[in-house]
Amino acid sequence: MTRKEINEIKSLYDIEDCGVLRLCGCYVNGEKEKVTTFNETFLNLPEEERHKYFDIFKKTLSGTPGKNLLDLEFNMGAYEEEGANSFLLKLRESELKDEELLNKFYDRIIENYYYPGNFLILLINQAYDIPNVTNDNIENEDASDEVFSYILCSVCKVTLSKPGLSYNEEDKNFHNQLQNHMVDVPDVGFLFPSFNDRTSNTDMTLFYTKDANDFQHGFIENVLNANEPMGAADQKETFNNLVTEALGEDSSYETVKNIHENLNEVIAEKKKESSAPVMLDKTEVKEILEKSGVKEDKLEHFEEKFEMATGEDGKLAATNIVPARKFEIKTVDVVVKINPDKTDLVSTQIINGKQCLVIEIDERLEVNGISVNPETGEVIERD
């Protein structure tokens, strides 16, 4: 799903025009026992509570597509009678009114979600009349050809509030504040089905994780029956290892800088074509390395190594392998951060027989927040 499509679903969580039909939940303790369950008509809840739930739902659809918001394809087992895809379709069609199905759903999550403390499982459903969009990108709410019926699941840790003193307005004094069990922001969750190209895609689900490097493997494999993605940090490490191996002894500052610039160029071009997360396959990454000056013989087996590291038909999310907002150079004792658009201001030179990093200085130079004349080194007095 693109960010725009995700935001379209998030925009539905509004008090003035709420279309959420039912809210279901299961509170689980640290021994994985169901403390309580509930199933309510969402509009019957007090307005303040609805606001709090909306915050949770929106957070379940927040983050970076391709990093902690991931389009997952169901594996073949998901389509079997008790598979995740078949089960979630039944759950959606029941409009969350079938308690037996709901309890089976809670059991699947309790069994496969790892957390040693208390947690809350929340589930909602909604039928969204998808408005047509004109050529001028204007929504026409009176014209709708499709209803997007979906469920959204959020799993939130429940933690104790901190003890302390609190002010009581009745007696105008401070008293000991009792600890309460507070619902935290979502840890994991998913939207089913996906809302791809502004239409329902029952072959995919949008998975959310608060930690982009911890996907709750059992949750993805057993609750969703989906192919497990590679974490953001793992993707970055995989890319760096592949590049390091390809460069070998030919590794240089200029080549690495070229790779960074060419990656951002490809990303910019792809974003012109689509707002979907930019994913790079083995062929595209190899072409970028070739363009950046990596010798052809060094890339002879690159595609095979890429596939071994990422899996068959594996891809890397561009946002995970190249930081768009920084370009960083490190030595043992020095760290230099450069505007990604200004990498040409830095070069390497041999000075007095030593390899040096040379930074071009413009008319402005600051040292620990103090303005210094770049030519004389004198401190510039501020007005």
NORVENWO-V754330 format. One record per residue. N is the residue number from 1. PHI is phi in whole degrees, -180 to 180 (NA if undefined). BURIAL is I if it has 16 or more other ideal C-beta (glycine too) atoms within 10 Angstrom, else O. Layout:
n	phi	burial
N	PHI	BURIAL
N	PHI	BURIAL
This chain:
n	phi	burial
1	NA	I
2	-82	I
3	-60	O
4	-64	O
5	-67	I
6	-64	I
7	-65	O
8	-64	I
9	-71	I
10	-61	I
11	-67	O
12	-74	I
13	-88	I
14	-137	O
15	-59	O
16	-68	O
17	-136	O
18	-86	O
19	-113	O
20	-68	I
21	-87	I
22	-131	I
23	-124	I
24	-121	I
25	-158	I
26	-142	I
27	-98	I
28	-120	I
29	-92	O
30	-66	O
31	-93	O
32	62	O
33	-105	O
34	-74	O
35	-80	O
36	-161	O
37	-130	O
38	-148	O
39	-149	O
40	-133	O
41	-74	O
42	-61	I
43	-70	O
44	-81	O
45	-74	O
46	-59	O
47	-58	O
48	-63	O
49	-68	O
50	-60	I
51	-58	O
52	-64	O
53	-67	I
54	-57	I
55	-60	O
56	-68	I
57	-62	I
58	-64	I
59	-66	I
60	-68	I
61	-116	I
62	-114	I
63	131	I
64	-109	O
65	-57	I
66	92	I
67	-116	I
68	-119	I
69	-121	I
70	-126	I
71	-78	I
72	-110	I
73	-93	O
74	-72	I
75	-84	I
76	-61	O
77	-65	O
78	-68	I
79	-95	O
80	-72	O
81	-55	O
82	-103	O
83	-71	I
84	-61	I
85	-64	I
86	-62	O
87	-67	I
88	-67	I
89	-64	I
90	-63	O
91	-63	I
92	-66	I
93	-66	O
94	-76	I
95	56	O
96	63	I
97	-104	O
98	-96	O
99	-64	O
100	-64	O
101	-63	I
102	-62	I
103	-66	O
104	-64	O
105	-64	I
106	-60	I
107	-61	O
108	-63	I
109	-71	I
110	-58	I
111	-72	O
112	-117	I
113	-95	I
114	-96	O
115	-164	I
116	-75	O
117	-106	O
118	-78	I
119	-152	I
120	-122	I
121	-101	I
122	-116	I
123	-145	I
124	-130	I
125	-135	I
126	-153	I
127	-113	O
128	-108	I
129	-74	O
130	-73	I
131	-71	I
132	-69	O
133	-117	O
134	-74	O
135	-62	O
136	-89	O
137	65	O
138	-108	O
139	-75	O
140	-115	O
141	-68	O
142	-81	O
143	-118	O
144	-137	O
145	-102	O
146	-147	O
147	-108	O
148	-94	I
149	-97	O
150	-143	I
151	-124	I
152	-127	I
153	-114	I
154	-129	I
155	-114	I
156	-119	I
157	-69	I
158	-118	I
159	-123	O
160	-79	O
161	-68	O
162	-75	O
163	-72	O
164	169	O
165	-97	O
166	-133	O
167	-89	O
168	-105	O
169	-70	O
170	-69	O
171	-101	O
172	52	O
173	-148	O
174	-101	O
175	-136	O
176	-64	O
177	-90	O
178	-68	O
179	-74	O
180	-122	O
181	-81	O
182	-111	O
183	-79	I
184	-84	O
185	-65	O
186	-57	I
187	-94	I
188	-142	I
189	-178	I
190	-160	I
191	-112	I
192	-136	I
193	-77	I
194	-70	I
195	-112	I
196	-94	I
197	55	O
198	60	I
199	-148	O
200	-72	I
201	-126	I
202	-76	O
203	-89	O
204	-140	I
205	-135	I
206	-95	I
207	-101	I
208	-115	I
209	-138	I
210	-65	I
211	-100	O
212	-67	I
213	-111	O
214	-135	O
215	-94	I
216	50	I
217	-54	O
218	-64	O
219	-63	I
220	-66	I
221	-73	I
222	-102	I
223	-82	I
224	-103	I
225	49	I
226	-116	I
227	-74	O
228	-71	I
229	-82	I
230	-91	I
231	-65	I
232	-59	I
233	-66	O
234	-66	I
235	-64	I
236	-62	I
237	-65	O
238	-61	I
239	-62	I
240	-62	O
241	-66	O
242	-63	I
243	-68	I
244	-60	O
245	-67	O
246	-69	I
247	-74	I
248	57	O
249	-72	O
250	-86	O
251	-63	O
252	-146	O
253	-60	O
254	-63	O
255	-66	I
256	-64	I
257	-63	I
258	-63	I
259	-61	I
260	-60	I
261	-67	I
262	-70	I
263	-61	I
264	-66	I
265	-68	O
266	-65	I
267	-59	O
268	-62	O
269	-67	O
270	-66	I
271	-69	O
272	-70	O
273	-82	O
274	-156	O
275	-91	O
276	-69	I
277	-54	I
278	-79	I
279	-114	I
280	-114	I
281	-95	O
282	-62	I
283	-69	O
284	-66	I
285	-66	I
286	-62	I
287	-63	O
288	-65	I
289	-65	I
290	-61	O
291	-65	O
292	-85	I
293	108	O
294	-74	I
295	-64	O
296	-60	O
297	-67	O
298	-75	I
299	-105	I
300	-57	O
301	-113	O
302	-61	I
303	-64	O
304	-66	O
305	-68	O
306	-62	I
307	-68	O
308	-65	O
309	-82	I
310	-111	I
311	96	O
312	-62	O
313	60	O
314	-69	I
315	-137	I
316	-115	I
317	-75	I
318	-58	I
319	-65	I
320	-90	I
321	-105	I
322	-138	I
323	-72	O
324	-72	O
325	-108	O
326	-153	O
327	-135	I
328	-119	O
329	-121	I
330	-124	O
331	-117	O
332	-61	O
333	-115	O
334	-131	O
335	-123	O
336	-119	O
337	-108	O
338	-124	I
339	-59	O
340	-55	I
341	-85	O
342	-122	O
343	-66	I
344	-71	O
345	-78	O
346	-119	I
347	-147	O
348	-114	O
349	-143	O
350	-90	O
351	-125	O
352	54	O
353	81	O
354	-120	O
355	-72	O
356	-127	O
357	-95	O
358	-112	O
359	-115	O
360	-72	O
361	-107	O
362	-90	O
363	-74	O
364	-119	O
365	-144	O
366	-125	O
367	-124	O
368	52	O
369	84	O
370	-103	O
371	-72	O
372	-129	I
373	-68	O
374	-66	O
375	-91	O
376	-102	O
377	84	O
378	-80	O
379	-72	O
380	-94	O
381	-73	O
382	-86	O
383	-69	O
